[in-house]
Amino acid sequence: HRKMVCVDPKDIPVVAFVDPEMMSTMPKGLTAATGMDALTHAIEGYITAGAWELSDMFHIKAIEIIARSLRDAVNNTPEGREGMALGQYVAGMGFSNVGLGIVHSMAHPLGALYDTPNAIILPTVMEYNAPATGEKYREIARAMGVKGVDDMSQEEYRKAAVDAVRQLSHDVGIPADLKEIVKEEDIPFLAQSAYDDACRPGNPRETSVEEITELYKSLI
């Protein structure tokens, strides 16, 4: 009932062949879940505590590519598949250098217990992290295709970024909450596991087992 990060120099490939045609037989649900995971990599990598200018470059471009490609990939168009193959790779180039945050630390025990996609919790954690992200949500909203972000207040562009992510998640069929998935008696285990997870220290906002508990509860 645990899912953890394992890293070793011997498991790093010398060459990666990323072929979108090999992904053309993936079911829609798997395409949506893995595609939103790639978006989570890009967004978490962009706002993580270790982010800097070079990683920001990768992450913003990845958000832009994924936002325009994922719906088409779920509909199995060649253009969508190609876009997602590139977008997920660019996101990986970024986050593998700077780490992630509590979307992943919360998703790891969820995946271990319930086999759920992490995109279910992405918008909720984005709302939670917003106060610790400076102006970055403006650029996330812009990369997601939101218009007029330069005329928005900080509160408006933060909401616009979260809303755009939530809309994409809805459009590709990701559940909006954990109501039919998580048992309340599992939340203490989930919260402690999430807090202990290797991704948690990279979160831009300091957190606690109690606050993670409340985030889980808000989704059921």
CYANA upper distance limits for C-alpha pairs under 8 A (distance plus 0.5 A):
  1 HIS  CA    109 PRO  CA      7.50
  1 HIS  CA    112 ALA  CA      5.52
  1 HIS  CA    113 LEU  CA      6.11
  2 ARG  CA    108 HIS  CA      7.79
  2 ARG  CA    109 PRO  CA      6.24
  2 ARG  CA    112 ALA  CA      5.84
  2 ARG  CA    113 LEU  CA      8.17
  3 LYS  CA    108 HIS  CA      5.78
  3 LYS  CA    109 PRO  CA      6.49
  3 LYS  CA    111 GLY  CA      7.75
  3 LYS  CA    112 ALA  CA      6.02
  4 MET  CA    108 HIS  CA      7.33
  4 MET  CA    197 ASP  CA      7.64
  4 MET  CA    198 ALA  CA      8.14
  5 VAL  CA    198 ALA  CA      7.26
  7 VAL  CA     11 ASP  CA      7.68
  8 ASP  CA     12 ILE  CA      7.75
 18 VAL  CA     85 ALA  CA      6.96
 19 ASP  CA     23 MET  CA      7.78
 19 ASP  CA     82 GLU  CA      8.50
 19 ASP  CA     85 ALA  CA      7.61
 20 PRO  CA     24 SER  CA      7.26
 20 PRO  CA     78 PRO  CA      8.28
 20 PRO  CA     81 ARG  CA      5.92
 20 PRO  CA     82 GLU  CA      5.77
 20 PRO  CA     84 MET  CA      8.47
 20 PRO  CA     85 ALA  CA      6.20
 21 GLU  CA     78 PRO  CA      8.29
 21 GLU  CA     81 ARG  CA      8.03
 23 MET  CA     81 ARG  CA      7.64
 24 SER  CA     76 ASN  CA      6.93
 24 SER  CA     81 ARG  CA      7.63
 26 MET  CA     30 LEU  CA      6.91
 26 MET  CA     31 THR  CA      6.69
 27 PRO  CA     31 THR  CA      6.70
 28 LYS  CA     32 ALA  CA      6.59
 28 LYS  CA     74 VAL  CA      5.68
 28 LYS  CA     75 ASN  CA      7.73
 28 LYS  CA     76 ASN  CA      8.43
 29 GLY  CA     33 ALA  CA      6.62
 29 GLY  CA     74 VAL  CA      8.29
 29 GLY  CA    173 GLY  CA      7.81
 30 LEU  CA     34 THR  CA      6.47
 31 THR  CA     35 GLY  CA      6.24
 31 THR  CA     73 ALA  CA      7.60
 31 THR  CA     74 VAL  CA      6.25
 32 ALA  CA     36 MET  CA      6.53
 32 ALA  CA     70 LEU  CA      7.77
 32 ALA  CA     74 VAL  CA      6.53
 32 ALA  CA    172 VAL  CA      6.17
 32 ALA  CA    173 GLY  CA      7.60
 32 ALA  CA    174 ILE  CA      7.63
 33 ALA  CA     37 ASP  CA      6.66
 33 ALA  CA    117 PRO  CA      5.92
 33 ALA  CA    118 ASN  CA      8.15
 33 ALA  CA    119 ALA  CA      7.59
 33 ALA  CA    174 ILE  CA      7.58
 34 THR  CA     38 ALA  CA      6.78
 34 THR  CA    117 PRO  CA      8.21
 35 GLY  CA     39 LEU  CA      6.96
 35 GLY  CA     66 ILE  CA      8.02
 35 GLY  CA     70 LEU  CA      6.85
 35 GLY  CA     84 MET  CA      7.48
 35 GLY  CA     88 GLN  CA      7.93
 36 MET  CA     40 THR  CA      6.62
 36 MET  CA     70 LEU  CA      8.49
 36 MET  CA    118 ASN  CA      8.25
 36 MET  CA    119 ALA  CA      6.21
 36 MET  CA    169 SER  CA      7.54
 37 ASP  CA     41 HIS  CA      6.73
 37 ASP  CA    117 PRO  CA      7.89
 37 ASP  CA    118 ASN  CA      6.88
 37 ASP  CA    119 ALA  CA      6.83
 38 ALA  CA     42 ALA  CA      6.90
 38 ALA  CA     66 ILE  CA      8.31
 38 ALA  CA     87 GLY  CA      8.04
 38 ALA  CA     88 GLN  CA      5.58
 38 ALA  CA     91 ALA  CA      7.09
 38 ALA  CA     92 GLY  CA      8.37
 39 LEU  CA     43 ILE  CA      6.65
 39 LEU  CA     62 ALA  CA      7.97
 39 LEU  CA     63 ILE  CA      6.58
 39 LEU  CA     66 ILE  CA      6.99
 39 LEU  CA     67 ALA  CA      8.45
 39 LEU  CA     88 GLN  CA      8.01
 39 LEU  CA     91 ALA  CA      8.09
 40 THR  CA     44 GLU  CA      6.25
 40 THR  CA     45 GLY  CA      8.49
 40 THR  CA    103 VAL  CA      8.18
 40 THR  CA    118 ASN  CA      8.39
 40 THR  CA    119 ALA  CA      7.55
 40 THR  CA    122 LEU  CA      7.40
 41 HIS  CA     45 GLY  CA      6.22
 41 HIS  CA     91 ALA  CA      6.54
 41 HIS  CA     92 GLY  CA      7.55
 41 HIS  CA     95 PHE  CA      6.76
 41 HIS  CA    100 LEU  CA      7.40
 42 ALA  CA     46 TYR  CA      6.54
 42 ALA  CA     58 PHE  CA      8.44
 42 ALA  CA     59 HIS  CA      5.21
 42 ALA  CA     60 ILE  CA      7.66
 42 ALA  CA     62 ALA  CA      6.61
 42 ALA  CA     63 ILE  CA      6.47
 42 ALA  CA     91 ALA  CA      5.44
 42 ALA  CA     92 GLY  CA      8.22
 42 ALA  CA     94 GLY  CA      7.86
 42 ALA  CA     95 PHE  CA      7.35
 43 ILE  CA     47 ILE  CA      6.97
 43 ILE  CA     59 HIS  CA      7.29
 43 ILE  CA     60 ILE  CA      8.48
 43 ILE  CA     63 ILE  CA      7.55
 43 ILE  CA    140 ILE  CA      8.00
 44 GLU  CA     48 THR  CA      6.16
 44 GLU  CA     95 PHE  CA      8.29
 44 GLU  CA     99 GLY  CA      8.49
 44 GLU  CA    100 LEU  CA      5.66
 44 GLU  CA    101 GLY  CA      6.44
 44 GLU  CA    103 VAL  CA      8.13
 44 GLU  CA    203 ASN  CA      8.41
 45 GLY  CA     51 ALA  CA      7.09
 45 GLY  CA     55 SER  CA      8.04
 45 GLY  CA     56 ASP  CA      8.29
 45 GLY  CA     59 HIS  CA      7.09
 45 GLY  CA     91 ALA  CA      8.43
 45 GLY  CA     94 GLY  CA      7.13
 45 GLY  CA     95 PHE  CA      5.23
 45 GLY  CA     98 VAL  CA      6.97
 45 GLY  CA     99 GLY  CA      6.61
 45 GLY  CA    100 LEU  CA      5.76
 45 GLY  CA    101 GLY  CA      8.32
 46 TYR  CA     51 ALA  CA      6.50
 46 TYR  CA     55 SER  CA      7.56
 46 TYR  CA     56 ASP  CA      5.96
 46 TYR  CA     59 HIS  CA      6.07
 46 TYR  CA     60 ILE  CA      7.70
 46 TYR  CA     95 PHE  CA      8.35
 46 TYR  CA    136 LYS  CA      8.43
 47 ILE  CA     51 ALA  CA      6.87
 47 ILE  CA    133 THR  CA      6.75
 47 ILE  CA    136 LYS  CA      7.63
 47 ILE  CA    203 ASN  CA      8.28
 47 ILE  CA    204 PRO  CA      6.79
 48 THR  CA     98 VAL  CA      7.72
 48 THR  CA     99 GLY  CA      7.27
 48 THR  CA    100 LEU  CA      6.28
 48 THR  CA    101 GLY  CA      6.71
 48 THR  CA    202 GLY  CA      5.86
 48 THR  CA    203 ASN  CA      5.82
 48 THR  CA    204 PRO  CA      5.62
 49 ALA  CA     98 VAL  CA      8.48
 49 ALA  CA    202 GLY  CA      5.65
 49 ALA  CA    203 ASN  CA      6.50
 49 ALA  CA    204 PRO  CA      5.37
 50 GLY  CA     98 VAL  CA      5.58
 50 GLY  CA     99 GLY  CA      7.41
 50 GLY  CA    202 GLY  CA      7.18
 51 ALA  CA     55 SER  CA      6.52
 51 ALA  CA     56 ASP  CA      7.08
 51 ALA  CA     98 VAL  CA      6.30
 52 TRP  CA     56 ASP  CA      6.45
 53 GLU  CA     57 MET  CA      6.86
 54 LEU  CA     58 PHE  CA      7.45
 55 SER  CA     59 HIS  CA      6.78
 55 SER  CA     94 GLY  CA      5.38
 55 SER  CA     95 PHE  CA      7.74
 55 SER  CA     97 ASN  CA      7.90
 55 SER  CA     98 VAL  CA      7.75
 56 ASP  CA     60 ILE  CA      6.52
 56 ASP  CA     94 GLY  CA      7.93
 57 MET  CA     61 LYS  CA      6.88
 58 PHE  CA     62 ALA  CA      6.59
 58 PHE  CA     90 VAL  CA      6.36
 58 PHE  CA     91 ALA  CA      6.72
 58 PHE  CA     93 MET  CA      7.33
 58 PHE  CA     94 GLY  CA      5.80
 59 HIS  CA     63 ILE  CA      6.65
 59 HIS  CA     90 VAL  CA      7.68
 59 HIS  CA     91 ALA  CA      6.02
 59 HIS  CA     94 GLY  CA      6.46
 59 HIS  CA     95 PHE  CA      8.22
 60 ILE  CA     64 GLU  CA      6.78
 60 ILE  CA    139 GLU  CA      7.91
 60 ILE  CA    140 ILE  CA      7.42
 60 ILE  CA    143 ALA  CA      6.96
 61 LYS  CA     65 ILE  CA      6.74
 61 LYS  CA     87 GLY  CA      8.28
 61 LYS  CA     90 VAL  CA      8.01
 61 LYS  CA    143 ALA  CA      7.97
 62 ALA  CA     66 ILE  CA      6.52
 62 ALA  CA     87 GLY  CA      5.30
 62 ALA  CA     88 GLN  CA      7.37
 62 ALA  CA     90 VAL  CA      6.06
 62 ALA  CA     91 ALA  CA      5.72
 63 ILE  CA     67 ALA  CA      6.39
 63 ILE  CA     87 GLY  CA      7.88
 63 ILE  CA     91 ALA  CA      8.32
 63 ILE  CA    140 ILE  CA      7.74
 63 ILE  CA    143 ALA  CA      6.40
 63 ILE  CA    144 MET  CA      7.03
 64 GLU  CA     68 ARG  CA      6.99
 64 GLU  CA    143 ALA  CA      4.99
 64 GLU  CA    144 MET  CA      6.28
 64 GLU  CA    145 GLY  CA      8.01
 65 ILE  CA     69 SER  CA      6.57
 65 ILE  CA     83 GLY  CA      6.76
 65 ILE  CA     84 MET  CA      7.69
 65 ILE  CA     86 LEU  CA      8.20
 65 ILE  CA     87 GLY  CA      5.82
 66 ILE  CA     70 LEU  CA      6.04
 66 ILE  CA     83 GLY  CA      7.35
 66 ILE  CA     84 MET  CA      6.36
 66 ILE  CA     87 GLY  CA      5.90
 66 ILE  CA     88 GLN  CA      7.97
 67 ALA  CA     71 ARG  CA      8.48
 67 ALA  CA    143 ALA  CA      7.99
 67 ALA  CA    144 MET  CA      5.89
 67 ALA  CA    145 GLY  CA      7.94
 67 ALA  CA    168 LEU  CA      8.03
 68 ARG  CA     83 GLY  CA      8.49
 68 ARG  CA    144 MET  CA      8.21
 69 SER  CA     73 ALA  CA      6.61
 69 SER  CA     79 GLU  CA      7.92
 69 SER  CA     80 GLY  CA      5.14
 69 SER  CA     81 ARG  CA      7.88
 69 SER  CA     83 GLY  CA      5.80
 69 SER  CA     84 MET  CA      6.42
 70 LEU  CA     74 VAL  CA      6.66
 70 LEU  CA     80 GLY  CA      6.66
 70 LEU  CA     81 ARG  CA      8.35
 70 LEU  CA     83 GLY  CA      8.23
 70 LEU  CA     84 MET  CA      6.80
 70 LEU  CA    172 VAL  CA      8.30
 71 ARG  CA     75 ASN  CA      6.96
 71 ARG  CA     80 GLY  CA      7.71
 71 ARG  CA    168 LEU  CA      8.18
 71 ARG  CA    171 ASP  CA      7.69
 71 ARG  CA    172 VAL  CA      6.67
 72 ASP  CA     76 ASN  CA      6.62
 72 ASP  CA     77 THR  CA      6.09
 72 ASP  CA     79 GLU  CA      7.70
 72 ASP  CA     80 GLY  CA      4.93
 72 ASP  CA     81 ARG  CA      7.85
 73 ALA  CA     77 THR  CA      6.19
 73 ALA  CA     78 PRO  CA      7.94
 73 ALA  CA     79 GLU  CA      7.91
 73 ALA  CA     80 GLY  CA      4.46
 73 ALA  CA     81 ARG  CA      5.19
 73 ALA  CA     83 GLY  CA      8.35
 73 ALA  CA     84 MET  CA      7.37
 74 VAL  CA     80 GLY  CA      8.15
 74 VAL  CA    172 VAL  CA      7.25
 75 ASN  CA     80 GLY  CA      8.39
 76 ASN  CA     80 GLY  CA      7.20
 76 ASN  CA     81 ARG  CA      7.05
 77 THR  CA     81 ARG  CA      6.75
 78 PRO  CA     82 GLU  CA      6.58
 79 GLU  CA     83 GLY  CA      6.56
 80 GLY  CA     84 MET  CA      6.67
 81 ARG  CA     85 ALA  CA      6.62
 82 GLU  CA     86 LEU  CA      6.85
 83 GLY  CA     87 GLY  CA      6.42
 84 MET  CA     88 GLN  CA      6.34
 85 ALA  CA     89 TYR  CA      6.87
 86 LEU  CA     90 VAL  CA      6.70
 87 GLY  CA     91 ALA  CA      6.68
 88 GLN  CA     92 GLY  CA      6.66
 89 TYR  CA     93 MET  CA      6.79
 90 VAL  CA     94 GLY  CA      7.08
 91 ALA  CA     95 PHE  CA      6.77
 92 GLY  CA     96 SER  CA      6.20
 93 MET  CA     97 ASN  CA      7.61
 94 GLY  CA     98 VAL  CA      7.37
 95 PHE  CA     99 GLY  CA      5.66
 95 PHE  CA    100 LEU  CA      7.01
 99 GLY  CA    199 CYS  CA      7.24
 99 GLY  CA    202 GLY  CA      6.62
100 LEU  CA    104 HIS  CA      7.38
100 LEU  CA    199 CYS  CA      5.97
100 LEU  CA    200 ARG  CA      8.05
100 LEU  CA    202 GLY  CA      6.10
100 LEU  CA    203 ASN  CA      7.15
101 GLY  CA    105 SER  CA      6.96
101 GLY  CA    199 CYS  CA      5.54
101 GLY  CA    200 ARG  CA      5.57
101 GLY  CA    201 PRO  CA      7.40
101 GLY  CA    202 GLY  CA      5.46
101 GLY  CA    203 ASN  CA      4.48
101 GLY  CA    204 PRO  CA      7.81
102 ILE  CA    106 MET  CA      6.07
102 ILE  CA    107 ALA  CA      8.40
102 ILE  CA    125 VAL  CA      7.94
102 ILE  CA    194 ALA  CA      7.70
102 ILE  CA    199 CYS  CA      6.83
102 ILE  CA    200 ARG  CA      5.49
102 ILE  CA    202 GLY  CA      8.33
102 ILE  CA    203 ASN  CA      6.32
103 VAL  CA    107 ALA  CA      6.42
103 VAL  CA    118 ASN  CA      7.34
103 VAL  CA    121 ILE  CA      7.01
103 VAL  CA    122 LEU  CA      6.42
103 VAL  CA    125 VAL  CA      6.81
104 HIS  CA    108 HIS  CA      6.46
104 HIS  CA    118 ASN  CA      7.41
104 HIS  CA    199 CYS  CA      6.93
104 HIS  CA    200 ARG  CA      8.35
105 SER  CA    109 PRO  CA      7.99
105 SER  CA    193 SER  CA      8.29
105 SER  CA    194 ALA  CA      5.15
105 SER  CA    195 TYR  CA      7.51
105 SER  CA    197 ASP  CA      5.81
105 SER  CA    198 ALA  CA      7.59
105 SER  CA    199 CYS  CA      5.78
105 SER  CA    200 ARG  CA      6.07
106 MET  CA    110 LEU  CA      7.13
106 MET  CA    190 LEU  CA      7.68
106 MET  CA    191 ALA  CA      7.74
106 MET  CA    193 SER  CA      8.25
106 MET  CA    194 ALA  CA      5.19
106 MET  CA    195 TYR  CA      8.37
106 MET  CA    212 ILE  CA      8.39
107 ALA  CA    111 GLY  CA      6.37
107 ALA  CA    116 THR  CA      8.14
107 ALA  CA    117 PRO  CA      7.92
107 ALA  CA    118 ASN  CA      5.59
107 ALA  CA    121 ILE  CA      8.16
107 ALA  CA    194 ALA  CA      8.23
108 HIS  CA    112 ALA  CA      6.75
108 HIS  CA    194 ALA  CA      7.72
109 PRO  CA    113 LEU  CA      6.62
109 PRO  CA    190 LEU  CA      6.27
109 PRO  CA    193 SER  CA      6.89
109 PRO  CA    194 ALA  CA      7.18
110 LEU  CA    114 TYR  CA      6.07
110 LEU  CA    115 ASP  CA      7.08
110 LEU  CA    116 THR  CA      6.69
110 LEU  CA    190 LEU  CA      7.42
111 GLY  CA    115 ASP  CA      4.53
111 GLY  CA    116 THR  CA      5.48
111 GLY  CA    117 PRO  CA      7.54
111 GLY  CA    118 ASN  CA      8.32
114 TYR  CA    181 ILE  CA      7.59
114 TYR  CA    182 VAL  CA      7.99
116 THR  CA    120 ILE  CA      8.41
117 PRO  CA    174 ILE  CA      8.21
118 ASN  CA    122 LEU  CA      7.14
119 ALA  CA    123 PRO  CA      8.11
119 ALA  CA    169 SER  CA      7.41
119 ALA  CA    174 ILE  CA      7.53
120 ILE  CA    169 SER  CA      8.38
120 ILE  CA    174 ILE  CA      7.06
120 ILE  CA    175 PRO  CA      6.55
120 ILE  CA    176 ALA  CA      6.30
120 ILE  CA    177 ASP  CA      6.39
120 ILE  CA    178 LEU  CA      7.87
121 ILE  CA    125 VAL  CA      6.71
121 ILE  CA    177 ASP  CA      7.85
121 ILE  CA    219 LEU  CA      8.20
122 LEU  CA    126 MET  CA      6.55
123 PRO  CA    127 GLU  CA      6.80
123 PRO  CA    162 VAL  CA      6.05
123 PRO  CA    163 ASP  CA      8.16
123 PRO  CA    165 VAL  CA      7.06
123 PRO  CA    166 ARG  CA      6.38
124 THR  CA    128 TYR  CA      6.90
124 THR  CA    215 LEU  CA      7.92
125 VAL  CA    129 ASN  CA      6.53
125 VAL  CA    215 LEU  CA      8.02
126 MET  CA    130 ALA  CA      6.44
126 MET  CA    162 VAL  CA      6.98
127 GLU  CA    158 ARG  CA      8.47
127 GLU  CA    159 LYS  CA      8.32
127 GLU  CA    162 VAL  CA      7.35
129 ASN  CA    133 THR  CA      7.29
129 ASN  CA    204 PRO  CA      7.23
129 ASN  CA    205 ARG  CA      6.27
130 ALA  CA    134 GLY  CA      8.27
130 ALA  CA    137 TYR  CA      8.04
130 ALA  CA    158 ARG  CA      7.30
131 PRO  CA    205 ARG  CA      8.37
132 ALA  CA    204 PRO  CA      6.37
132 ALA  CA    205 ARG  CA      6.01
133 THR  CA    137 TYR  CA      7.50
133 THR  CA    204 PRO  CA      7.42
135 GLU  CA    139 GLU  CA      7.90
135 GLU  CA    154 GLN  CA      7.77
136 LYS  CA    140 ILE  CA      6.90
137 TYR  CA    141 ALA  CA      6.46
137 TYR  CA    157 TYR  CA      6.95
137 TYR  CA    158 ARG  CA      5.69
137 TYR  CA    161 ALA  CA      6.40
138 ARG  CA    142 ARG  CA      6.71
138 ARG  CA    149 VAL  CA      6.86
138 ARG  CA    150 ASP  CA      8.32
138 ARG  CA    154 GLN  CA      8.11
138 ARG  CA    157 TYR  CA      5.76
138 ARG  CA    158 ARG  CA      6.94
138 ARG  CA    161 ALA  CA      7.50
139 GLU  CA    143 ALA  CA      6.55
140 ILE  CA    144 MET  CA      6.59
140 ILE  CA    161 ALA  CA      6.39
141 ALA  CA    145 GLY  CA      7.01
141 ALA  CA    146 VAL  CA      5.87
141 ALA  CA    149 VAL  CA      7.63
141 ALA  CA    157 TYR  CA      7.13
141 ALA  CA    158 ARG  CA      8.07
141 ALA  CA    160 ALA  CA      6.54
141 ALA  CA    161 ALA  CA      4.63
141 ALA  CA    162 VAL  CA      8.34
141 ALA  CA    164 ALA  CA      7.49
142 ARG  CA    146 VAL  CA      5.64
142 ARG  CA    147 LYS  CA      7.33
142 ARG  CA    149 VAL  CA      7.01
142 ARG  CA    161 ALA  CA      8.43
144 MET  CA    161 ALA  CA      7.78
144 MET  CA    164 ALA  CA      6.96
144 MET  CA    165 VAL  CA      8.01
146 VAL  CA    160 ALA  CA      7.69
146 VAL  CA    161 ALA  CA      8.22
146 VAL  CA    164 ALA  CA      7.83
148 GLY  CA    152 MET  CA      7.46
149 VAL  CA    157 TYR  CA      6.56
152 MET  CA    156 GLU  CA      5.99
152 MET  CA    157 TYR  CA      6.20
153 SER  CA    157 TYR  CA      6.73
154 GLN  CA    158 ARG  CA      6.58
155 GLU  CA    159 LYS  CA      6.72
156 GLU  CA    160 ALA  CA      6.54
157 TYR  CA    161 ALA  CA      6.58
158 ARG  CA    162 VAL  CA      6.95
159 LYS  CA    163 ASP  CA      6.47
160 ALA  CA    164 ALA  CA      6.53
161 ALA  CA    165 VAL  CA      6.90
162 VAL  CA    166 ARG  CA      6.61
163 ASP  CA    167 GLN  CA      6.51
164 ALA  CA    168 LEU  CA      6.77
165 VAL  CA    169 SER  CA      6.69
166 ARG  CA    170 HIS  CA      6.67
167 GLN  CA    171 ASP  CA      6.53
168 LEU  CA    172 VAL  CA      6.87
169 SER  CA    173 GLY  CA      6.94
169 SER  CA    174 ILE  CA      5.86
169 SER  CA    175 PRO  CA      8.42
169 SER  CA    176 ALA  CA      8.46
170 HIS  CA    174 ILE  CA      6.11
170 HIS  CA    175 PRO  CA      7.62
170 HIS  CA    176 ALA  CA      7.50
177 ASP  CA    219 LEU  CA      5.60
177 ASP  CA    220 ILE  CA      6.97
178 LEU  CA    182 VAL  CA      6.20
178 LEU  CA    219 LEU  CA      5.83
178 LEU  CA    220 ILE  CA      5.48
179 LYS  CA    219 LEU  CA      7.09
179 LYS  CA    220 ILE  CA      4.63
180 GLU  CA    220 ILE  CA      8.19
182 VAL  CA    186 ASP  CA      7.76
182 VAL  CA    187 ILE  CA      8.45
182 VAL  CA    220 ILE  CA      7.43
183 LYS  CA    187 ILE  CA      7.75
184 GLU  CA    217 LYS  CA      8.29
184 GLU  CA    220 ILE  CA      8.42
186 ASP  CA    190 LEU  CA      6.70
187 ILE  CA    191 ALA  CA      6.42
187 ILE  CA    213 THR  CA      7.08
187 ILE  CA    216 TYR  CA      7.47
187 ILE  CA    217 LYS  CA      8.17
188 PRO  CA    192 GLN  CA      6.66
188 PRO  CA    213 THR  CA      7.42
189 PHE  CA    193 SER  CA      6.50
190 LEU  CA    194 ALA  CA      6.52
190 LEU  CA    213 THR  CA      8.42
191 ALA  CA    195 TYR  CA      6.66
191 ALA  CA    209 VAL  CA      6.14
191 ALA  CA    210 GLU  CA      8.17
191 ALA  CA    212 ILE  CA      6.11
191 ALA  CA    213 THR  CA      5.73
191 ALA  CA    216 TYR  CA      8.15
192 GLN  CA    196 ASP  CA      6.68
192 GLN  CA    209 VAL  CA      6.33
193 SER  CA    197 ASP  CA      6.57
194 ALA  CA    200 ARG  CA      7.53
194 ALA  CA    209 VAL  CA      8.45
194 ALA  CA    212 ILE  CA      8.12
195 TYR  CA    200 ARG  CA      6.56
195 TYR  CA    208 SER  CA      7.32
195 TYR  CA    209 VAL  CA      6.35
195 TYR  CA    212 ILE  CA      7.99
196 ASP  CA    200 ARG  CA      7.67
199 CYS  CA    203 ASN  CA      7.85
207 THR  CA    211 GLU  CA      6.72
207 THR  CA    212 ILE  CA      7.62
208 SER  CA    212 ILE  CA      6.70
209 VAL  CA    213 THR  CA      6.52
210 GLU  CA    214 GLU  CA      6.91
211 GLU  CA    215 LEU  CA      6.85
212 ILE  CA    216 TYR  CA      6.85
213 THR  CA    217 LYS  CA      6.72
214 GLU  CA    218 SER  CA      6.56
215 LEU  CA    219 LEU  CA      7.32
216 TYR  CA    220 ILE  CA      7.44
